[in-house]
Every structure is written in C-alpha cells, then in structure tokens.
Amino acid sequence: MEILLVLIALVVVFFILTINKKSPKNIEPESATSKTIETEETVESKNDNSEESDEEYLNSFVVIDTETTGISEGYQVIEIAVVDMNENVLLSERVKPNIPIEQGATKVHGIVEGDLSNSESFASLTERFLFAIQGKRIAGYNLQYDTDAIYNSATASDADLKFSNEAVCVMHYANTIFKLTKSMKLTELCEAFSINTSNAHSAAPDALMTVKLMKKLFEIENNFEDNYLPEFEEINPLNLSTCQDGDTLTEWTASDGRVMLFSPSSVGGAGRVAHLSEATKNRVAEIYESDGAVDYIVNYESAIPTIEIKTYSKEEVENIESKRQQEYIDSLRNELPVAGVFPRKGSLRLTLKNNLLLEPYTTQNFEVDEQLYIKHQSLDSFLDGSLLLDFYDESDKLVAQQYLSKPWKRVAGIITSGYKATVQIVNPTEKHNTKVDVIFNNAE
C-alpha cells in the first residue's frame, strides 16, 4: 500500500506546472512547431532533426474535451473525456460540480443538474484522468477553456491537480493553417472535412471529432509544406468545401481595401472563401491596371481543395470577350425566333429590372400610368446592336434598357418578328423594379 501511495505521489509531482498557450502568431509556419504549444517550462517541439516520425508524433497525443457549467468565472467540468489518436476512449465521465449549471450552457449540451445526481466529484476521477494523459502530449479544441475548467474543478474539490504535458490547441492550429484572425467553431471545421458532427456538444464525441480534425490538419500541413494556399488569408474551409471542382470564385473589394473571394452560390455577405494576401492583391492590381483579368478557380486534384489563380493579358481578355460575345449572339439567333411566341392576350405582365440608363450607376423611377415604347427591329439589327431592349419615352428619348432575362427574351423575340410595344407602368418603381404591361402592336 505504501508503494502505491509513493507511485501516485510521483505521478502528481510529474504534472506540477500549468499550461500556457502559444499564440498562432508566434508559431513559425515553416517548422513543425505549429503543432505544439509550450508550457511554462521549455519543451522541445518536433523538428526536422527529431528522430520521431510524423506517425509517432501524431500518435503521441491524446485529446481532451469537457462540457462545463458555463462561462462565468470559476466554471467547472460536468463531463470530461480523453481519447487517443486511434479513437479509443480512455476516459468518459460525468462530474458533479458544486456550482449551478447556467441555462445558456444547458442549451448547448443539454445537461441539467438532475442528470448528475449519481455522478462522482472531480476529485474521485483525478487519478484516472492523470493515468489517461500520462506520458502523452495533449490536445483539445480551445484547450485553455478545457484546462481552466479542469483546474477550477480540481480546486473546488480539493484535488491538487496540475500538469505540464506538451500540448497543442487545435483551434489555434487551425487558425495558423488557414491564417484566420477569428476562430471557427469545431463543428464548422469538421463539416468542412466531412467529419460527422451529429453528436456534437458531448465530451467524448467532441474529442473524437477533434482527433479526426487534428489528423486532417496534420495532413494539410504536411502536404502543403506548412503553407496552405500561400496567396490567401482568412481561408474559410467550410465555404470552400461547398464549391465544386472548376468553380470560379467571385471577387469583391471592400471599402477598407480588402479583396475577398466568395463562392458562386453566395447569397448576400455569406459564402466568403478567402481574402487575398497583400502581395497577391498588389500583383492582381497590376494585372488590372494593364487591362488584364484574373480568375480564381477551385481545384480538386487532391482531396483537399485549392484555389488556382489564372491570369490573362489584355489581348487574351479581348479574345475571350470577343468569343463569348459571338457565342451569345449565336445563341440569341437561335433562341429569339423560338421565344417570340405572340401572347394570346396581346400583352405580358413583366417586371422591368436592372435599368441601365445612359449614365452608369444611375437609376430611373417610373410612375403609375406612365408609358414607354419599344421599337421594332429586325433580328439582324438587334443582334448588331447592344443586345439590350431599349425603352423610349413619348419624346423618343432613350430612358432605360433591360437585360435579356428569360421573360424579356420573349419580348425581344416578338419585337424582332414584326411587332412594336407600348410599356404601361402598373406599379411605381420600388428598389429599381417596376411592374409593367407590355402591349404588342404590329409594326408600321
């Protein structure tokens, strides 16, 4: 019995130092130190001179996760799990705290105080926790939050528990790889890599999710030599994962000068995939200044998506635009005669959108009962023009133009087949949209 007590005492002494997280900004991305967080003592990180293989290094970790009473000062553990890199659950226990569980916390993990009536105090599982992490590096998603909860619970239950294992915060690890200034949720990152999140917000499932995510991050770092997508920052792997192979990302410049890329399916401000780095932004600006163009193409040559920057000279842009224009004209030559079926009532109720006035970025508001006119044109004449529908007022002044959306292609088809039209304003313009009746008459 005395020997057992001595062994336990030695184990506790081995772990007498607290964890101090290392900011991703202080991590050298060219070295393997991005996989580690130093303790208050100096710890040797894995480096190129290490005799440890990548597999041995990764397998030297266990992942910790907790569910807690909340976020108030002194919050405590109510569920704790330790999982190894082979996804073996080494510890999974609920814990009875000595402070109430906050309602906000219960909304997240679903645990109420009644669920813990038969659970042990934290002090009673201290030895099992120490045994589970003994001789291992530790990892966790937002690890400081978990370790603070563990220390709070140890203090509250009179368990003198401290540990100094070499450690990595997987959240900070992800921030380093994706060059993020704002951390993503564990579930978001897992969804980006098709890791099942159905049982999220329970300690053991979250630890298992973190194990799988850590392996994926390790793979990305190794495959891309510690610099994933070097031309970009603030990479959102979840939004990138929604893109298909060959998709072209949409470029948008913010008022503060940041240049962002969005997925093709983006709605509003959602779907941001990445920002251009300062060096890339300057390089792209030079291309635009020379009347060139840039495309950002999603590439799935490997299981991990990348973004290819494809540039075009002024001459290439002109050739591409000419080819596209001709293809569009050829398609309209085939579509308009088919689309131009004369309506049974002699009119169509449509919405006039995207009014392109003669001056860019100006808009025009129309009032109820106001009338506009569309002139007859031959098909060849229309195809040789702007490829927009022109709207004139009573003084024969061009006042608006309309892109050929599907319903307006029908109008263009009718206009080019021997008709003209009176456009009667039905509702006043709201948000650049105007309800109209397009009434067709034979061309004189």
TIBADO-880180 format. One line per 2 residues: their letters; for each residue y, z, x of C-alpha. Coordinates in steps of 0.02 Angstrom, whole numbers, plus 50000, padded with zeros to 5 digits. Layout:
! residues N
a = Y:Z:X; ... .
END
This chain:
! residues 444
me = 50000:50000:50000; 50119:50042:50143 .
il = 50083:49874:50224; 50126:49786:50060 .
lv = 50292:49878:50049; 50334:49830:50228 .
li = 50297:49647:50192; 50407:49649:50037 .
al = 50547:49730:50136; 50534:49595:50270 .
vv = 50545:49459:50137; 50702:49536:50062 .
vf = 50783:49554:50234; 50746:49370:50269 .
fi = 50857:49320:50122; 51010:49432:50156 .
lt = 51152:49305:50153; 51237:49217:50009 .
in = 51251:49029:49982; 51414:48942:50021 .
kk = 51427:48764:49950; 51488:48624:50060 .
sp = 51610:48504:49980; 51556:48322:49974 .
kn = 51723:48280:50055; 51664:48370:50211 .
ie = 51499:48279:50216; 51482:48139:50343 .
pe = 51413:47993:50239; 51342:47910:50395 .
sa = 51221:48053:50429; 51086:48145:50335 .
ts = 51197:48298:50320; 51246:48233:50150 .
kt = 51079:48302:50094; 51122:48482:50142 .
ie = 51238:48624:50101; 51270:48752:50237 .
te = 51253:48939:50214; 51371:49063:50296 .
et = 51255:49053:50447; 51243:48890:50542 .
ve = 51097:48788:50479; 51030:48634:50564 .
sk = 51036:48484:50449; 50910:48345:50457 .
nd = 50973:48212:50576; 50911:48059:50668 .
ns = 50840:48168:50806; 50739:48276:50685 .
ee = 50551:48269:50701; 50542:48290:50512 .
sd = 50500:48132:50416; 50600:48088:50259 .
ee = 50450:48134:50153; 50429:48301:50241 .
yl = 50614:48336:50223; 50617:48297:50037 .
ns = 50459:48397:50005; 50534:48548:50092 .
fv = 50642:48579:49938; 50617:48674:49778 .
vi = 50737:48653:49632; 50813:48800:49539 .
dt = 50886:48794:49365; 50947:48927:49246 .
et = 51006:48946:49068; 51135:49084:49051 .
tg = 51233:49196:48935; 51384:49082:48951 .
is = 51529:49052:49068; 51625:49216:49056 .
eg = 51643:49321:49213; 51481:49407:49257 .
yq = 51372:49285:49157; 51186:49316:49177 .
vi = 51020:49224:49179; 50921:49215:49017 .
ei = 50798:49082:49077; 50752:49033:49255 .
av = 50638:48901:49332; 50586:48848:49506 .
vd = 50500:48680:49526; 50436:48597:49685 .
mn = 50459:48414:49730; 50285:48372:49665 .
en = 50346:48432:49494; 50240:48589:49496 .
vl = 50324:48730:49400; 50319:48880:49517 .
ls = 50417:48996:49403; 50473:48981:49223 .
er = 50528:49139:49135; 50649:49201:49005 .
vk = 50751:49352:49054; 50830:49490:48950 .
pn = 51014:49511:49001; 51117:49667:48973 .
ip = 51266:49572:48903; 51278:49468:48743 .
ie = 51243:49281:48738; 51401:49183:48698 .
qg = 51397:49071:48544; 51451:48921:48646 .
at = 51303:48946:48763; 51181:48957:48617 .
kv = 51248:48792:48550; 51195:48714:48716 .
hg = 51024:48791:48750; 50979:48858:48577 .
iv = 50927:49031:48640; 50980:49184:48540 .
eg = 50960:49367:48588; 50814:49390:48469 .
dl = 50716:49261:48569; 50723:49377:48720 .
sn = 50664:49540:48638; 50497:49536:48731 .
se = 50567:49464:48893; 50574:49556:49059 .
sf = 50729:49612:49153; 50782:49509:49302 .
as = 50729:49647:49423; 50549:49632:49365 .
lt = 50535:49449:49421; 50633:49463:49584 .
er = 50477:49462:49692; 50407:49308:49604 .
fl = 50574:49218:49625; 50580:49260:49811 .
fa = 50400:49204:49833; 50437:49037:49745 .
iq = 50581:48996:49863; 50510:49075:50021 .
gk = 50518:48958:50171; 50594:48819:50066 .
ri = 50759:48730:50057; 50832:48749:49883 .
ag = 50921:48626:49771; 50999:48628:49599 .
yn = 51121:48534:49490; 51287:48629:49504 .
lq = 51191:48750:49615; 51332:48876:49637 .
yd = 51332:48909:49449; 51146:48948:49454 .
td = 51154:49057:49610; 51303:49153:49541 .
ai = 51204:49186:49382; 51056:49246:49486 .
yn = 51165:49364:49589; 51253:49428:49432 .
sa = 51085:49466:49353; 51021:49548:49512 .
ta = 51174:49660:49520; 51164:49704:49335 .
sd = 50980:49752:49351; 50998:49845:49518 .
ad = 50897:49714:49612; 50970:49695:49786 .
lk = 50937:49508:49798; 51022:49389:49920 .
fs = 50955:49233:50004; 51008:49112:50141 .
ne = 50897:48960:50117; 50966:48794:50175 .
av = 51021:48711:50014; 51093:48558:49928 .
cv = 51194:48546:49768; 51126:48389:49686 .
mh = 51286:48369:49586; 51387:48362:49747 .
ya = 51255:48250:49825; 51279:48127:49680 .
nt = 51468:48139:49697; 51453:48090:49880 .
if = 51340:47940:49848; 51440:47873:49701 .
kl = 51608:47926:49775; 51655:48024:49620 .
tk = 51802:48142:49606; 51742:48204:49436 .
sm = 51561:48258:49419; 51447:48179:49289 .
kl = 51327:48276:49179; 51147:48294:49236 .
te = 51088:48204:49079; 51207:48058:49109 .
lc = 51143:48030:49285; 50963:48046:49227 .
ea = 50990:47919:49088; 51062:47800:49218 .
fs = 50893:47801:49307; 50782:47807:49152 .
in = 50734:47989:49180; 50680:48070:49016 .
ts = 50811:48193:48951; 50732:48236:48783 .
na = 50705:48420:48828; 50871:48447:48915 .
hs = 50954:48619:48922; 50796:48717:48955 .
aa = 50773:48783:49132; 50605:48704:49177 .
pd = 50641:48531:49100; 50813:48529:49182 .
al = 50736:48575:49350; 50608:48435:49330 .
mt = 50747:48313:49287; 50841:48369:49443 .
vk = 50686:48342:49551; 50672:48163:49489 .
lm = 50858:48132:49507; 50859:48202:49684 .
kk = 50718:48084:49733; 50815:47937:49662 .
lf = 50974:47988:49754; 50875:48007:49915 .
ei = 50804:47832:49888; 50977:47758:49859 .
en = 51048:47842:50014; 50906:47782:50124 .
nf = 50901:47605:50053; 51088:47581:50074 .
ed = 51105:47670:50241; 51211:47810:50171 .
ny = 51341:47693:50095; 51302:47631:49920 .
lp = 51422:47494:49860; 51548:47517:50002 .
ef = 51681:47408:49918; 51693:47526:49769 .
ee = 51735:47706:49722; 51712:47812:49565 .
in = 51548:47723:49529; 51476:47766:49359 .
pl = 51288:47730:49373; 51262:47758:49186 .
nl = 51384:47621:49135; 51320:47509:49275 .
st = 51143:47531:49208; 51196:47459:49039 .
cq = 51240:47293:49122; 51115:47151:49134 .
dg = 51072:47052:49289; 51207:46919:49313 .
dt = 51337:47004:49203; 51518:46979:49257 .
lt = 51620:47139:49255; 51795:47140:49181 .
ew = 51938:47182:49299; 52086:47285:49240 .
ta = 52234:47355:49336; 52302:47524:49279 .
sd = 52487:47568:49280; 52459:47677:49433 .
gr = 52390:47530:49532; 52205:47572:49520 .
vm = 52095:47420:49494; 51945:47459:49382 .
lf = 51792:47363:49329; 51718:47376:49155 .
sp = 51552:47320:49082; 51556:47163:48974 .
ss = 51511:47266:48820; 51654:47391:48846 .
vg = 51750:47447:48692; 51923:47517:48723 .
ga = 51925:47628:48877; 51738:47657:48881 .
gr = 51620:47570:48999; 51711:47594:49164 .
va = 51588:47548:49301; 51688:47574:49461 .
hl = 51857:47568:49548; 51897:47451:49691 .
se = 51921:47540:49856; 52094:47524:49934 .
at = 52030:47400:50064; 51943:47294:49931 .
kn = 52096:47299:49818; 52206:47233:49960 .
rv = 52080:47097:50001; 52070:47043:49819 .
ae = 52261:47043:49805; 52271:46920:49950 .
iy = 52148:46805:49862; 52251:46808:49702 .
es = 52412:46776:49800; 52334:46615:49866 .
dg = 52290:46564:49685; 52107:46602:49712 .
av = 51994:46702:49598; 51866:46842:49608 .
dy = 51711:46881:49505; 51611:47043:49508 .
iv = 51429:47003:49472; 51295:47133:49432 .
ny = 51139:47103:49535; 50964:47173:49505 .
es = 50873:47103:49655; 50806:47280:49680 .
ai = 50776:47418:49554; 50948:47488:49599 .
pt = 51090:47379:49532; 51226:47318:49648 .
ie = 51392:47227:49623; 51420:47063:49714 .
ik = 51600:47012:49747; 51612:46823:49732 .
ty = 51774:46741:49786; 51844:46568:49751 .
sk = 51980:46466:49838; 52121:46383:49742 .
ee = 52029:46217:49749; 51868:46295:49685 .
ve = 51962:46378:49542; 52041:46214:49492 .
ni = 51872:46126:49495; 51789:46263:49395 .
es = 51929:46267:49265; 51925:46078:49250 .
kr = 51738:46080:49224; 51749:46220:49095 .
qq = 51888:46131:49003; 51789:45971:48995 .
ey = 51635:46063:48934; 51740:46146:48798 .
id = 51815:45980:48745; 51643:45901:48738 .
sl = 51579:46045:48631; 51728:46030:48512 .
rn = 51699:45842:48497; 51526:45882:48430 .
el = 51570:46039:48330; 51731:45994:48238 .
pv = 51665:45850:48131; 51518:45958:48077 .
ag = 51627:46112:48048; 51756:46015:47947 .
vf = 51671:46025:47778; 51808:46018:47645 .
pr = 51808:46181:47541; 51759:46168:47359 .
kg = 51919:46256:47303; 52027:46156:47422 .
sl = 52081:46313:47515; 52018:46450:47632 .
rl = 52069:46634:47642; 52083:46675:47828 .
tl = 52167:46793:47950; 52294:46724:48071 .
kn = 52266:46818:48235; 52325:46816:48414 .
nl = 52485:46723:48376; 52527:46629:48535 .
ll = 52712:46592:48522; 52800:46479:48642 .
ep = 52856:46627:48747; 52713:46731:48820 .
yt = 52683:46906:48755; 52795:46886:48604 .
tq = 52738:46911:48426; 52795:46849:48258 .
nf = 52792:46940:48092; 52773:46842:47931 .
ev = 52823:46897:47756; 52731:46876:47590 .
de = 52752:46703:47511; 52818:46629:47671 .
ql = 52745:46457:47705; 52690:46374:47865 .
yi = 52619:46199:47892; 52479:46121:47995 .
kh = 52497:45935:48029; 52357:45808:48025 .
qs = 52294:45749:48195; 52158:45628:48244 .
ld = 52012:45706:48335; 52058:45619:48499 .
sf = 52239:45675:48485; 52186:45854:48453 .
ld = 52066:45855:48600; 52201:45785:48714 .
gs = 52320:45925:48666; 52324:46114:48686 .
ll = 52160:46139:48588; 52253:46264:48479 .
ld = 52304:46248:48297; 52494:46228:48284 .
fy = 52592:46309:48141; 52765:46241:48093 .
de = 52900:46313:47979; 53000:46215:47848 .
sd = 53120:46153:47981; 52974:46078:48078 .
kl = 52990:46210:48214; 52831:46266:48302 .
va = 52818:46452:48263; 52639:46503:48302 .
qq = 52474:46446:48374; 52297:46500:48338 .
yl = 52142:46506:48448; 51991:46415:48379 .
sk = 51884:46559:48320; 51737:46506:48210 .
pw = 51833:46503:48042; 51981:46414:48121 .
kr = 51865:46283:48198; 51827:46236:48019 .
va = 52013:46214:47986; 52029:46107:48142 .
gi = 51881:46003:48085; 51963:45972:47915 .
it = 52134:45935:47992; 52059:45806:48110 .
sg = 51962:45721:47970; 52111:45661:47867 .
yk = 52197:45816:47797; 52351:45924:47824 .
at = 52375:46103:47764; 52500:46223:47689 .
vq = 52477:46401:47752; 52531:46528:47619 .
iv = 52564:46705:47684; 52465:46827:47573 .
np = 52497:46993:47660; 52635:47037:47783 .
te = 52589:47044:47967; 52505:47206:48021 .
kh = 52455:47234:48203; 52476:47048:48238 .
nt = 52356:46999:48097; 52415:46903:47943 .
kv = 52311:46862:47788; 52340:46682:47736 .
dv = 52279:46550:47614; 52255:46382:47699 .
if = 52278:46249:47564; 52223:46072:47611 .
nn = 52301:45909:47556; 52267:45727:47600 .
ae = 52369:45669:47748; 52503:45543:47702 .
END
